[in-house]
Amino acid sequence: MRIIISTAALLMLFGCATNSGIVDLGGGQYVYEKEDMMAYNGSSTKVEILKEAAAFCAKQGKQMVVQSSSAKPYTPYSSYAGAEVQFSCK
């Protein structure tokens, strides 16, 4: 029983990330924000977002155009590594 509880707690820990998904801002503009507890560098999270955003636009037969992007590193006891990308599909 202890093994099951420990395994469940460990799986919940690995799932700790916030992910806004792709949010429609209107006018063909989108934003995607993601934080990852397991990442140390926000740049790796930004790359993940860019790949997912490009796939989102490709499904529409369009190409992604980045409007702005930012990344933040992990800060102990303060915040997770994360990134935000604003983009459009053209």
ZADRENMI-407018 format. One line per field, with one value per atom (N, C-alpha, C, O): atom name; residue in one letter; x, y, z. Coordinates in steps of 0.1 Angstrom, whole numbers, m for minus. Layout:
<rs>
atom	[CA,...]
res	[A,...]
px	[X,...]
py	[Y,...]
pz	[Z,...]
</rs>
This chain:
<rs>
atom	[N,CA,C,O,N,CA,C,O,N,CA,C,O,N,CA,C,O,N,CA,C,O,N,CA,C,O,N,CA,C,O,N,CA,C,O,N,CA,C,O,N,CA,C,O,N,CA,C,O,N,CA,C,O,N,CA,C,O,N,CA,C,O,N,CA,C,O,N,CA,C,O,N,CA,C,O,N,CA,C,O,N,CA,C,O,N,CA,C,O,N,CA,C,O,N,CA,C,O,N,CA,C,O,N,CA,C,O,N,CA,C,O,N,CA,C,O,N,CA,C,O,N,CA,C,O,N,CA,C,O,N,CA,C,O,N,CA,C,O,N,CA,C,O,N,CA,C,O,N,CA,C,O,N,CA,C,O,N,CA,C,O,N,CA,C,O,N,CA,C,O,N,CA,C,O,N,CA,C,O,N,CA,C,O,N,CA,C,O,N,CA,C,O,N,CA,C,O,N,CA,C,O,N,CA,C,O,N,CA,C,O,N,CA,C,O,N,CA,C,O,N,CA,C,O,N,CA,C,O,N,CA,C,O,N,CA,C,O,N,CA,C,O,N,CA,C,O,N,CA,C,O,N,CA,C,O,N,CA,C,O,N,CA,C,O,N,CA,C,O,N,CA,C,O,N,CA,C,O,N,CA,C,O,N,CA,C,O,N,CA,C,O,N,CA,C,O,N,CA,C,O,N,CA,C,O,N,CA,C,O,N,CA,C,O,N,CA,C,O,N,CA,C,O,N,CA,C,O,N,CA,C,O,N,CA,C,O,N,CA,C,O,N,CA,C,O,N,CA,C,O,N,CA,C,O,N,CA,C,O,N,CA,C,O,N,CA,C,O,N,CA,C,O,N,CA,C,O,N,CA,C,O,N,CA,C,O,N,CA,C,O,N,CA,C,O,N,CA,C,O,N,CA,C,O]
res	[M,M,M,M,R,R,R,R,I,I,I,I,I,I,I,I,I,I,I,I,S,S,S,S,T,T,T,T,A,A,A,A,A,A,A,A,L,L,L,L,L,L,L,L,M,M,M,M,L,L,L,L,F,F,F,F,G,G,G,G,C,C,C,C,A,A,A,A,T,T,T,T,N,N,N,N,S,S,S,S,G,G,G,G,I,I,I,I,V,V,V,V,D,D,D,D,L,L,L,L,G,G,G,G,G,G,G,G,G,G,G,G,Q,Q,Q,Q,Y,Y,Y,Y,V,V,V,V,Y,Y,Y,Y,E,E,E,E,K,K,K,K,E,E,E,E,D,D,D,D,M,M,M,M,M,M,M,M,A,A,A,A,Y,Y,Y,Y,N,N,N,N,G,G,G,G,S,S,S,S,S,S,S,S,T,T,T,T,K,K,K,K,V,V,V,V,E,E,E,E,I,I,I,I,L,L,L,L,K,K,K,K,E,E,E,E,A,A,A,A,A,A,A,A,A,A,A,A,F,F,F,F,C,C,C,C,A,A,A,A,K,K,K,K,Q,Q,Q,Q,G,G,G,G,K,K,K,K,Q,Q,Q,Q,M,M,M,M,V,V,V,V,V,V,V,V,Q,Q,Q,Q,S,S,S,S,S,S,S,S,S,S,S,S,A,A,A,A,K,K,K,K,P,P,P,P,Y,Y,Y,Y,T,T,T,T,P,P,P,P,Y,Y,Y,Y,S,S,S,S,S,S,S,S,Y,Y,Y,Y,A,A,A,A,G,G,G,G,A,A,A,A,E,E,E,E,V,V,V,V,Q,Q,Q,Q,F,F,F,F,S,S,S,S,C,C,C,C,K,K,K,K]
px	[8,0,9,6,20,29,35,37,38,44,34,38,22,11,10,9,9,8,21,19,32,45,46,50,41,42,32,35,20,10,15,13,21,27,38,39,46,57,52,57,42,36,29,30,23,17,27,25,39,50,55,58,57,62,52,55,39,29,27,18,35,34,39,51,30,34,21,10,22,10,12,22,0,0,m13,m23,m12,m24,m30,m42,m22,m27,m27,m23,m31,m31,m44,m55,m42,m54,m56,m46,m68,m71,m73,m82,m65,m66,m75,m78,m80,m88,m79,m67,m85,m78,m67,m57,m68,m57,m45,m35,m46,m34,m37,m48,m26,m26,m15,m5,m17,m7,m7,m17,5,7,17,28,14,22,24,14,36,38,49,59,47,57,60,50,72,76,84,95,79,87,100,109,100,111,122,133,119,129,137,132,149,158,159,160,158,160,147,141,142,130,131,121,143,145,140,135,143,138,123,117,116,102,97,87,104,101,101,93,111,112,100,95,96,84,72,64,70,59,59,49,71,73,69,63,73,70,55,49,48,34,26,16,31,24,26,16,38,40,31,25,29,20,6,m2,2,m12,m14,m25,m5,m6,m6,m13,2,4,m10,m13,m17,m30,m40,m49,m37,m46,m40,m46,m29,m23,m15,m13,m11,m4,9,12,17,29,28,21,35,36,45,56,40,48,48,38,60,62,61,68,52,50,60,66,60,69,71,63,82,84,93,101,92,100,102,94,113,115,121,128,118,123,129,123,140,147,140,132,143,138,145,157,137,142,138,126,148,145,136,137,126,116,108,101,108,101,92,80,98,90,97,109,89,93,99,96,106,111,98,90,98,86,89,100,79,80,66,56,66,54,57,67,48,50,37,26,37,26,29,39,19,21,8,m3,10,m2,1,12,m9,m8,m10,m21,m1,m3,m1,m2]
py	[m12,0,13,22,12,24,26,38,16,17,24,33,21,27,42,50,45,59,67,78,61,68,70,81,60,61,72,80,72,82,96,105,98,111,115,127,106,109,113,122,106,109,123,130,127,140,150,161,148,157,160,171,149,151,158,164,158,165,179,186,185,199,208,211,213,224,231,225,244,251,254,256,253,254,260,255,272,279,273,275,266,262,274,285,272,283,291,286,304,312,323,329,323,332,346,349,356,370,378,390,372,379,385,388,388,394,386,391,372,363,363,357,368,368,357,355,351,340,342,348,336,336,322,316,318,305,307,312,303,304,291,284,288,275,276,283,270,269,254,246,251,237,235,241,228,225,218,219,209,201,208,203,219,226,236,242,238,247,260,271,259,270,272,263,285,288,287,286,287,286,273,272,262,249,248,242,255,256,264,261,275,283,275,277,267,258,249,247,243,235,242,237,254,263,266,265,270,273,261,263,249,237,235,232,236,234,245,242,257,268,266,269,262,259,248,249,238,227,232,227,240,246,254,252,262,269,260,262,250,241,233,230,230,224,232,227,245,255,258,265,251,253,267,272,272,285,283,273,294,294,303,313,300,308,320,319,331,343,348,351,348,352,367,375,372,386,390,401,382,385,372,363,371,359,363,373,355,358,344,335,343,331,336,346,328,331,318,307,319,307,303,311,291,287,295,298,299,307,299,298,294,286,293,304,285,290,302,308,304,316,313,314,308,305,294,291,287,277,284,295,276,281,281,273,291,292,301,307,302,310,315,309,325,330,334,340,330,334,339,333,351,356,355,358,350,347,348,350,348,347,337,332,333,323,330,335,330,337,327,331]
pz	[0,0,0,m7,8,8,m5,m9,m13,m26,m35,m43,m35,m43,m40,m49,m27,m23,m27,m32,m25,m29,m44,m49,m52,m66,m71,m80,m65,m69,m66,m74,m54,m50,m60,m64,m64,m73,m87,m93,m92,m105,m104,m114,m93,m92,m92,m98,m86,m86,m100,m103,m108,m122,m130,m141,m127,m135,m131,m136,m122,m118,m128,m129,m136,m146,m149,m149,m151,m156,m170,m176,m177,m191,m195,m194,m201,m205,m217,m220,m225,m238,m247,m243,m259,m269,m266,m267,m263,m260,m271,m275,m277,m287,m282,m273,m286,m281,m290,m287,m301,m311,m322,m320,m333,m344,m350,m355,m348,m353,m344,m349,m332,m323,m312,m308,m309,m299,m289,m292,m277,m267,m260,m259,m257,m251,m239,m242,m227,m216,m209,m208,m205,m198,m188,m190,m176,m166,m164,m164,m161,m159,m147,m146,m137,m124,m127,m119,m137,m139,m147,m149,m153,m162,m153,m144,m157,m150,m158,m153,m171,m180,m188,m193,m188,m195,m210,m217,m215,m229,m235,m246,m227,m232,m232,m241,m223,m222,m234,m240,m238,m249,m262,m271,m263,m275,m277,m288,m265,m265,m270,m278,m265,m269,m284,m291,m289,m303,m312,m322,m308,m316,m316,m327,m305,m304,m311,m318,m311,m318,m333,m341,m337,m352,m357,m368,m349,m352,m353,m362,m344,m344,m357,m363,m361,m373,m386,m395,m385,m396,m399,m410,m388,m389,m397,m403,m397,m404,m418,m426,m422,m434,m435,m446,m423,m422,m415,m410,m415,m408,m396,m396,m385,m373,m375,m381,m370,m370,m355,m349,m349,m335,m334,m341,m325,m323,m311,m312,m301,m290,m282,m283,m274,m266,m254,m255,m244,m232,m225,m226,m217,m209,m196,m195,m186,m173,m167,m168,m160,m154,m141,m135,m136,m123,m113,m113,m103,m91,m79,m76,m71,m60,m50,m47,m45,m36,m41,m33,m53,m59,m71,m70,m82,m94,m102,m101,m110,m119,m132,m134,m139,m152,m161,m160,m170,m178,m190,m192,m199,m211,m216,m212,m224,m230,m244,m247,m253,m267,m273,m271,m279,m286,m300,m305,m308,m322,m330,m324,m343,m352,m363,m364,m370,m381,m394,m396,m403,m416,m427,m439]
</rs>
